[in-house]
Amino acid sequence: MFLKNLNKLEKSLWNSYVEFVGNDDDMAEMYAADRNDVLDVKAFYFAGLLNELKVKIDRMDTHPREGVVCAFAEDLGEDWVFENLGYEVL
């Protein structure tokens, strides 16, 4: 798949959700919400809605936002991330 690392992040969040569901529902809900954010990010990207993509990422919680930005940097390059999302990846 084209966005290999973003897909890996989504799968990791799903696995964390599954791990916590029934044991710690608050944590499960948090991971589900983070995964839904990643699904939204992917939808905006594939629809070519870069402004909406940037706004969505900017409004995400810090930890999943960092994961998404780093995944995009690995998949598309640091220059793409800076030019389209405004984040510098070190």
Secondary structure, DSSP 8 states (H G I E B T S, - for coil): -TTHHHHHHHHHHHHHHHHHTTT-HHHHHHHHHHHHHHHHHHHHHHHT-HHHHHHHHHTS-HHHHHHHHHHHHHHH-HHHHHHHH-----
